[in-house]
Amino acid sequence: MNNYERWIVLEGAVNVRDLGGLPTTDGGTTRFGRILRGDNLQGLTSGDVTRLVGELKLRHVVDLRSDTEVRLEGPGPLHQVADVGIHHLSLFAEGGHLTDVDADTIDAKALPWQDRLDEETLAELRVTGYYYGYLRDRPDSVVGALRVLAENDGMALVHCAAGKDRTGVVSALALTVAGVDKEAIIADYAATGERIEAILARLRSSETYRSDLDGKPADSHLPRPEYMAQFFATLEDRFGGPLGWLAANGWTDGDTEAMRARLLG
């Protein structure tokens, strides 16, 4: 895997990379130029848009941000591009007050919907990990996001605010469906840590995210491999793995074939 080929250098986003070049369990690799994962796209320049849409043929954006984030930050410059379809599929499970940047801390203080969670649910989150909450709360958005990514008409990009937690979960599921080695999926998730200081600097420049971040060191937001490993373990214990959860929530064999064709074909 060539790490330099995976990262997409842009002026207005710092955590955009290609899901190509990852090893599969049968000895293959995922294809470049099919699916990107990224952070907030609000700051994309005209040059960035030209590169993504004109050069890389971006045609679909899956926006996992909450309604509040989109309202406060705006839909972003790609919303103005006729050739790009914007698919807003909020997971409604952001850590911190407005976003997912605090999702590593599992306690009531970090949960924006704490007024509607009982102690039993909070206890479950501490055991299963925060990421399972995305699947529990919005399985329709998770499955819908994966189906957009599986469509084969140009490149797709999935993003949230940091490109770490919500994007990390959806990317991990897409890669699992494609048969990517679990350790490679976990390594891809952790790769966001290479850009964490730049990501946090961008988010702190916005009032939407600053209050969630102030006073916390950058390393407290690192995407640690054990977080994704815990997510996989939870799905294994409860559903026999990610594919079991997907099947229980309407994912079909045809969907799997489409995703595999997308990332491997």
Residue pairs with C-beta under 8 A, 6 or more apart in sequence:
1 21
1 22
1 23
1 29
2 21
3 191
5 18
5 20
5 21
5 32
6 17
6 18
6 20
6 21
6 32
6 191
7 16
7 17
7 18
8 16
8 17
8 18
8 36
8 38
8 51
8 52
8 56
10 16
10 44
10 45
10 48
10 51
10 52
11 43
11 44
11 45
11 47
11 48
12 41
12 42
12 43
12 44
12 45
12 48
13 38
13 39
13 40
13 41
13 43
13 44
13 48
14 39
14 195
14 198
14 199
14 202
15 37
15 38
15 39
15 162
15 163
15 164
15 192
15 195
15 198
15 199
16 36
16 37
16 38
16 39
16 157
16 159
16 163
17 36
17 37
17 38
17 191
18 32
18 33
18 34
18 35
18 36
19 30
19 34
19 35
19 36
19 37
19 171
19 174
19 175
19 188
19 263
20 29
20 30
20 31
20 32
20 33
20 34
20 263
21 29
21 30
21 32
22 29
22 30
22 175
22 180
22 181
22 184
22 185
22 188
23 29
23 180
23 181
23 184
24 30
24 178
24 179
24 180
24 181
24 264
25 179
25 180
25 181
26 179
28 179
28 264
30 175
30 178
30 180
30 263
30 264
31 263
31 264
31 265
33 56
33 57
33 155
34 155
34 156
34 262
34 263
35 149
35 155
35 156
35 157
35 158
35 171
35 174
35 262
35 263
36 56
36 58
36 155
36 156
36 157
36 158
37 157
37 158
37 159
37 163
37 167
37 168
37 171
38 157
38 158
38 159
38 163
38 167
39 159
39 160
39 161
39 162
39 163
39 164
39 167
39 199
39 202
40 65
40 73
40 76
40 159
40 160
40 161
40 162
40 163
40 202
40 203
41 61
41 76
41 77
41 78
41 157
41 159
42 73
42 74
42 76
42 77
42 206
43 202
44 52
44 76
44 77
44 78
46 77
49 77
49 78
49 81
52 58
52 78
52 155
52 157
53 78
53 81
53 83
53 84
56 155
57 154
57 155
58 78
58 84
58 154
58 155
58 156
58 157
59 83
59 84
59 85
59 153
59 154
59 155
59 156
60 84
60 85
60 87
60 148
60 149
60 151
60 153
60 154
60 155
60 156
60 157
61 78
61 84
61 85
61 86
61 87
61 156
61 157
61 158
61 159
62 87
62 89
62 145
62 148
62 149
62 156
62 157
62 158
62 159
62 170
63 70
63 75
63 76
63 86
63 87
63 88
63 89
63 159
63 160
64 89
64 90
64 91
64 141
64 145
64 158
64 159
64 160
64 166
64 167
64 170
65 73
65 88
65 90
65 99
65 159
65 160
65 161
66 90
66 91
66 92
66 94
66 98
66 99
67 90
68 98
69 94
69 98
69 99
69 161
69 208
70 88
72 98
72 207
72 208
73 206
73 208
75 86
78 84
78 86
79 86
87 144
87 145
87 148
89 138
89 141
89 142
89 144
89 145
89 148
90 138
90 141
91 134
91 137
91 138
91 141
91 142
91 166
91 169
92 113
92 137
92 138
92 141
93 100
93 113
93 130
93 133
93 134
93 137
93 138
93 166
94 100
94 103
94 112
94 161
94 165
94 166
95 101
95 102
95 103
95 104
95 105
95 110
95 111
95 112
95 130
95 165
95 212
96 102
96 103
96 110
96 112
96 209
96 212
96 213
97 112
97 211
97 212
98 112
98 208
98 209
98 211
98 212
99 160
99 161
99 162
99 203
99 208
99 209
99 212
100 160
100 161
100 162
100 164
100 165
100 166
101 161
101 162
101 164
101 165
101 200
101 203
101 209
101 212
101 213
101 221
102 110
102 212
102 213
102 216
102 221
103 110
103 130
103 131
103 164
103 165
104 130
104 220
104 221
104 222
104 224
104 227
106 125
106 126
106 129
106 130
107 122
107 126
108 114
108 117
108 122
111 117
111 122
111 125
114 122
125 132
125 133
128 230
128 234
129 227
129 230
129 231
129 234
130 165
130 227
131 165
131 168
131 169
131 227
131 228
131 230
131 231
132 231
132 234
132 235
134 142
134 166
134 169
135 142
135 169
135 235
135 245
135 249
139 249
139 250
140 249
142 169
142 170
142 173
142 249
143 246
143 249
143 250
143 251
145 158
145 170
146 170
146 173
146 174
146 177
146 246
146 251
146 255
146 259
147 255
147 258
148 156
149 156
149 158
149 170
149 174
149 259
149 262
150 174
150 255
150 258
150 259
150 261
150 262
151 258
151 262
152 258
152 261
152 262
158 167
158 170
158 171
158 174
159 167
160 166
160 167
161 203
161 209
162 192
162 199
162 200
162 203
162 221
163 192
163 199
164 192
164 196
164 199
164 221
164 223
165 223
168 189
168 192
168 223
168 228
169 231
171 188
171 189
172 185
172 188
172 189
172 228
172 231
172 232
172 242
173 242
173 246
174 259
174 263
175 184
175 185
175 188
175 263
176 182
176 185
176 241
176 242
176 243
177 242
177 243
177 246
177 255
177 256
177 259
177 260
178 259
178 260
178 262
178 263
178 264
179 260
179 264
182 232
185 228
186 225
186 228
186 229
186 232
187 225
189 223
189 225
189 227
189 228
190 223
190 224
190 225
190 228
192 199
192 223
193 222
193 223
193 224
196 218
196 219
196 221
196 222
196 223
197 218
200 213
200 218
200 221
203 209
203 210
203 212
203 213
204 210
204 213
204 214
213 221
232 241
232 242
235 241
235 242
235 244
235 245
238 245
239 245
239 248
243 251
243 256
246 255
